[in-house]
Amino acid sequence: MPKKNEDNSVGNKIVRRLKGFVEAVESGEEVLQRFTCRTIRLQLEAQEYSPELVKSTRELLGASQAIFAQFLGVSTSAVQDWEQGYKPPKGSACRLMDEIRRDPEYWLTRLRDLSTPISA
């Protein structure tokens, strides 16, 4: 059985490259010239949700207001307020509704996976 070349293992490659990075920093070398550096920014601006859009998002999942509220981690009264136009949803609730609208089948599956029938 051939012996694995340990010098080329992923772990050893990572260690060698980290040592190279440390050496560059300690020597004062321009790190950006020697290494690839990337900055990533996510575009996470949630859309504003009208009462109609909240309701249509909930209906994509076929959920009652109570189940939708539980799924979003908010109170049932919050969902009622959103759908009646008393208060708009904000923050993470809007982001999650954006994700639901982007891929409703995935979220419908997730909701089904989380559902447990209550026996009488």
PALUM-998883 format. One record per atom (N, C-alpha, C, CB): z, x negated, y negated; residue in three letters. Coordinates in steps of 0.02 Angstrom, whole numbers, padded with zeros to 5 digits, always signed. Atoms other than C-alpha are relative to their C-alpha. Glycine has a CB too. Example, Ala and Ser with C-alpha at 12.3 -4.5 7.8 and 13.67 -1.06 7.14 Angstrom:
BEGIN
+00000-00045+00059ALA
+00390-00615+00225ALA
+00000-00045-00060ALA
+00062+00050-00001ALA
-00003+00042+00059SER
+00357-00684+00053SER
+00037+00039-00055SER
-00071-00020-00023SER
***
This chain:
BEGIN
+00000-00043+00059MET
+00000+00000+00000MET
+00000-00045-00062MET
+00061+00048+00000MET
+00003+00043+00059PRO
-00052-00077-00167PRO
+00059+00010-00046PRO
-00065+00012-00038PRO
-00057-00002+00046LYS
+00088-00121-00287LYS
-00023+00021-00069LYS
+00036-00069-00002LYS
+00017-00025+00067LYS
+00085-00030-00454LYS
+00009-00057-00050LYS
+00044+00061-00020LYS
-00004+00051+00052ASN
+00049-00147-00599ASN
+00048+00024-00054ASN
-00070-00015-00030ASN
-00053-00024+00045GLU
+00210-00126-00698GLU
-00015-00018-00072GLU
+00067-00029+00021GLU
+00016+00019+00069ASP
+00139-00215-00852ASP
-00041+00054-00035ASP
-00039-00065-00001ASP
+00042-00052+00030ASN
+00022-00067-00879ASN
+00031+00069+00004ASN
-00067+00000+00033ASN
-00032-00066-00002SER
+00149+00073-00854SER
+00006+00028-00070SER
+00070-00004+00034SER
-00005-00033+00065VAL
+00162+00198-00994VAL
+00062-00023-00037VAL
+00001+00076+00008VAL
-00063+00022+00032GLY
+00342+00149-01027GLY
-00006-00070-00029GLY
+00057+00001+00051GLY
+00008+00068+00026ASN
+00298-00035-01044ASN
-00047-00003-00059ASN
-00026-00046+00056ASN
+00046-00002+00057LYS
+00152+00004-01159LYS
+00037+00024-00063LYS
-00060+00046+00015LYS
-00037-00027+00057ILE
+00267+00106-01271ILE
+00047-00053-00028ILE
+00040+00064+00020ILE
-00047+00052+00021VAL
+00397-00033-01275VAL
-00036-00056-00037VAL
+00038-00029+00061VAL
+00038+00053+00033ARG
+00265-00165-01317ARG
-00023+00021-00070ARG
-00061-00019+00042ARG
+00025-00023+00065ARG
+00194-00060-01457ARG
+00056+00010-00050ARG
-00039+00065+00008ARG
-00057-00006+00045LEU
+00365-00021-01529LEU
+00024-00068-00023LEU
+00057+00038+00034LEU
-00018+00069+00019LYS
+00406-00207-01527LYS
-00048-00026-00054LYS
+00000-00047+00062LYS
+00049+00020+00050GLY
+00245-00238-01622GLY
+00013+00032-00067GLY
-00071+00017+00023GLY
-00016-00035+00062PHE
+00294-00109-01750PHE
+00061-00032-00033PHE
+00014+00075+00014PHE
-00061+00031+00027VAL
+00468-00185-01771VAL
-00017-00068-00030VAL
+00054-00008+00055VAL
+00019+00066+00025GLU
+00392-00359-01791GLU
-00037+00006-00067GLU
-00044-00037+00051GLU
+00038-00010+00062ALA
+00272-00294-01925ALA
+00047+00018-00058ALA
-00053+00054+00009ALA
-00047-00021+00052VAL
+00413-00210-02022VAL
+00043-00059-00021VAL
+00044+00059+00024VAL
-00044+00057+00015GLU
+00527-00362-02010GLU
-00035-00056-00036GLU
+00031-00027+00064GLU
+00037+00054+00032SER
+00390-00481-02066SER
-00026+00020-00069SER
-00058-00021+00043SER
+00024-00023+00065GLY
+00348-00374-02217GLY
-00074+00017-00001GLY
+00014-00052-00052GLY
+00071-00017-00006GLU
+00173-00340-02154GLU
-00011+00072-00024GLU
-00024-00008+00074GLU
+00018-00068+00023GLU
+00085-00187-02228GLU
-00012+00043+00062GLU
-00064-00001-00046GLU
+00001-00041-00060VAL
+00121-00061-02091VAL
-00059+00048+00000VAL
+00065+00039+00008VAL
+00055-00048+00004LEU
-00009+00064-02152LEU
-00068-00032+00015LEU
-00002+00032-00069LEU
+00063+00035-00015GLN
-00145-00068-02132GLN
-00008-00013+00075GLN
-00004-00066-00039GLN
+00002+00019-00071ARG
-00099-00109-01952ARG
+00004+00061+00046ARG
+00056-00047+00016ARG
-00012-00058-00043PHE
-00048+00062-01884PHE
-00030+00063-00029PHE
+00075+00009+00012PHE
+00026-00065+00021THR
-00122+00235-01890THR
+00060+00044-00018THR
-00044+00032+00056THR
-00054-00044+00023CYS
-00008+00348-01992CYS
-00032+00065-00024CYS
+00043-00034-00057CYS
+00027-00066+00019ARG
-00039+00534-02013ARG
+00055+00044-00027ARG
-00034+00034+00060ARG
-00045-00051+00025THR
+00043+00669-02114THR
-00029+00067+00018THR
+00011-00007-00078THR
+00022-00067-00021ILE
+00031+00845-02047ILE
+00037+00051-00042ILE
+00011+00012+00076ILE
-00031-00056+00036ARG
+00063+00999-02151ARG
-00025+00064+00033ARG
-00018-00001-00077ARG
+00017-00064-00030LEU
+00067+01171-02073LEU
-00012+00051-00056LEU
+00055+00024+00048LEU
+00013-00054+00048GLN
-00008+01317-02168GLN
+00036+00062+00027GLN
-00077+00014-00009GLN
-00043-00053-00027LEU
+00131+01443-02141LEU
+00014+00056-00050LEU
+00064-00030+00022LEU
-00009-00054+00048GLU
+00111+01562-02286GLU
-00011+00066+00035GLU
-00047-00008-00060GLU
+00006-00066-00033ALA
+00147+01733-02211ALA
-00032+00049-00049ALA
+00070+00025+00023ALA
+00029-00052+00042GLN
+00048+01880-02274GLN
+00054+00050-00020GLN
-00058+00035+00036GLN
-00046-00054+00020GLU
+00135+02021-02365GLU
-00014+00060+00044GLU
-00008+00017-00075GLU
+00007-00057-00045TYR
+00167+02173-02258TYR
+00015+00065-00036TYR
+00047-00008+00060TYR
-00008-00068+00026SER
+00139+02348-02323SER
+00032+00043+00055SER
-00069+00031-00022SER
-00028-00044-00052PRO
+00225+02494-02234PRO
-00050+00014+00056PRO
+00023+00065-00032PRO
+00051-00015-00050GLU
+00061+02534-02146GLU
-00013-00059+00046GLU
-00065+00020-00035GLU
+00012+00059-00040LEU
+00037+02355-02088LEU
+00058-00014+00048LEU
-00012-00061-00045LEU
-00058+00007-00045VAL
+00215+02346-02018VAL
-00008+00048+00059VAL
+00066+00013-00039VAL
+00006-00051-00053LYS
+00186+02508-01922LYS
-00057-00017+00048LYS
-00011+00069-00031LYS
+00056+00015-00045SER
+00016+02454-01856SER
+00016-00061+00044SER
-00064-00013-00041SER
-00020+00058-00040THR
+00091+02288-01799THR
+00047+00022+00056THR
+00036-00053-00045THR
-00045-00027-00051ARG
+00230+02380-01707ARG
-00039+00037+00053ARG
+00053+00046-00032ARG
+00040-00039-00047GLU
+00101+02495-01629GLU
-00044-00043+00045GLU
-00043+00050-00038GLU
+00037+00046-00043LEU
+00003+02345-01564LEU
+00039-00015+00064LEU
-00015-00066-00037LEU
-00043+00013-00058LEU
+00151+02319-01447LEU
+00021+00064+00035LEU
+00061-00039-00022LEU
-00020-00064-00030GLY
+00174+02504-01411GLY
+00076+00008+00001GLY
-00027+00005+00070GLY
-00073+00001+00002ALA
+00357+02483-01461ALA
+00027+00052-00048ALA
+00025-00069-00018ALA
-00037-00043+00047SER
+00478+02605-01539SER
+00027-00044-00057SER
+00057+00039+00036SER
-00030+00039+00055GLN
+00559+02554-01703GLN
+00060-00039+00026GLN
+00021+00047-00058GLN
-00060+00034-00026ALA
+00719+02511-01608ALA
-00018-00061+00042ALA
+00042+00049+00041ALA
+00021+00056-00043ILE
+00631+02400-01480ILE
-00032-00054-00043ILE
-00049+00024+00055ILE
+00032+00048+00045PHE
+00524+02318-01615PHE
+00052-00038-00040PHE
-00050+00036-00048PHE
-00054+00032+00038ALA
+00680+02283-01718ALA
+00037-00051+00043ALA
+00049+00053-00027ALA
-00035+00045-00045GLN
+00768+02206-01569GLN
-00043-00061+00014GLN
+00019+00036+00066GLN
+00047+00055-00014PHE
+00614+02100-01531PHE
-00004-00048-00059PHE
-00070+00028+00015PHE
+00004+00042+00059LEU
+00607+02036-01711LEU
+00068-00030-00020LEU
-00027+00040-00058LEU
-00067+00024+00018GLY
+00796+02009-01720GLY
+00026+00029-00064GLY
-00001-00074-00005GLY
-00024-00035+00060VAL
+00826+02134-01859VAL
+00028+00067+00020VAL
-00058+00008-00053VAL
-00028-00065-00015SER
+00911+02302-01871SER
-00056+00053+00001SER
+00054+00019-00051SER
+00047-00056-00001THR
+00822+02465-01833THR
-00010+00028-00070THR
+00025+00056+00048THR
+00006-00026+00069SER
+00860+02521-02011SER
-00045-00044-00042SER
+00069+00005-00032SER
+00045+00045+00037ALA
+00768+02367-02076ALA
-00073+00020+00013ALA
+00012-00074+00019ALA
+00068-00020-00017VAL
+00610+02418-01982VAL
-00016+00067-00031VAL
-00010+00004+00077VAL
+00010-00065+00032GLN
+00631+02597-02044GLN
-00013-00008-00075GLN
+00060+00046+00012GLN
+00009+00013+00072ASP
+00649+02534-02223ASP
-00069-00030-00015ASP
+00054-00047-00026ASP
+00066+00031+00009TRP
+00492+02427-02204TRP
-00055+00053+00006TRP
-00011-00056+00051TRP
+00053-00049-00013GLU
+00389+02570-02133GLU
+00000+00057-00051GLU
+00007+00028+00070GLU
-00004-00053+00050GLN
+00449+02693-02265GLN
-00011-00028-00071GLN
+00068+00035+00004GLN
+00015+00030+00065GLY
+00415+02570-02406GLY
+00061-00012-00044GLY
-00048+00041-00036GLY
-00060+00011+00040TYR
+00596+02553-02463TYR
+00011-00073-00015TYR
+00061+00029+00035TYR
-00008+00072+00008LYS
+00601+02365-02437LYS
-00056-00034+00039LYS
+00071-00025+00025LYS
+00051+00037-00038PRO
+00468+02239-02385PRO
+00033-00049+00048PRO
-00049-00037-00047PRO
-00026+00052-00043PRO
+00495+02124-02237PRO
-00010-00068-00033PRO
-00034+00002+00070PRO
+00004+00066+00030LYS
+00523+01942-02282LYS
+00008-00054+00053LYS
+00052-00009-00055LYS
-00014+00060-00039GLY
+00528+01767-02210GLY
-00026+00001+00071GLY
+00072-00011+00002GLY
+00019+00009-00070SER
+00529+01744-02023SER
-00026+00064+00032SER
+00059-00026+00039SER
+00027-00063-00027ALA
+00497+01929-01989ALA
-00075+00004-00014ALA
+00037+00061-00031ALA
+00071+00000+00017CYS
+00330+01914-02079CYS
-00038-00051+00041CYS
-00010-00013-00075CYS
+00033+00051-00040ARG
+00288+01752-01990ARG
-00010+00023+00072ARG
+00040-00065-00002ARG
+00006-00023-00068LEU
+00324+01830-01821LEU
-00051+00057+00005LEU
+00069+00024+00027LEU
+00051-00053-00001MET
+00220+01984-01864MET
-00070-00030-00007MET
+00013+00051-00056MET
+00065+00035+00004ASP
+00079+01866-01914ASP
-00021-00024+00069ASP
+00003-00060-00050ASP
+00015+00025-00067GLU
+00090+01787-01741GLU
-00017+00057+00048GLU
+00059-00040+00027GLU
+00015-00058-00042ILE
+00093+01958-01657ILE
-00070+00024-00014ILE
+00051+00057-00013ILE
+00067-00023+00018ARG
-00063+02009-01752ARG
-00054-00049+00022ARG
-00005+00012-00076ARG
+00048+00052-00020ARG
-00148+01844-01709ARG
-00015+00003+00075ARG
+00027-00070-00018ARG
+00009-00002-00072ASP
-00122+01866-01521ASP
+00043+00055+00031ASP
+00017-00069+00032ASP
-00042-00055-00024PRO
-00055+02039-01478PRO
+00009+00002+00075PRO
-00029+00065-00023PRO
-00007-00002-00073GLU
-00089+02022-01291GLU
+00056-00046+00024GLU
-00066-00019+00033GLU
-00053+00046-00019TYR
+00024+01871-01278TYR
+00068+00030-00014TYR
-00008-00067-00039TYR
-00065-00028+00019TRP
+00165+01958-01371TRP
+00017+00063+00039TRP
+00001+00014-00075TRP
-00012-00059-00042LEU
+00143+02117-01272LEU
+00026-00022+00069LEU
-00065+00042+00008LEU
-00024+00028-00064THR
+00164+02014-01113THR
+00072-00025-00008THR
-00046-00058+00023THR
-00068+00025+00012ARG
+00318+01929-01187ARG
+00050+00058-00004ARG
+00003-00042-00065ARG
-00044-00058+00006LEU
+00393+02098-01232LEU
+00012+00032+00068LEU
-00030+00052-00049LEU
-00008-00027-00067ARG
+00361+02163-01057ARG
+00045-00044+00043ARG
-00069+00008+00034ARG
-00042+00046-00038ASP
+00439+02006-00982ASP
+00073+00006-00018ASP
-00024-00071-00011ASP
-00069-00005+00023LEU
+00595+02034-01085LEU
+00032+00069+00014LEU
+00003-00013-00074LEU
-00025-00069-00009SER
+00610+02219-01042SER
+00036+00008+00066SER
-00058+00049-00004SER
-00038-00016-00060THR
+00740+02276-00919THR
+00015+00074-00001THR
+00066-00042+00004THR
-00015-00072-00001PRO
+00747+02459-00867PRO
+00075+00012+00006PRO
-00038+00034+00059PRO
-00070-00019-00003ILE
+00915+02540-00892ILE
+00007+00057+00049ILE
+00028+00021-00070ILE
-00008-00053-00050SER
+00968+02640-00741SER
+00055+00048-00023SER
+00016-00030+00071SER
-00047-00051+00022ALA
+01060+02802-00770ALA
+00060+00005+00045ALA
-00034+00068-00004ALA
***
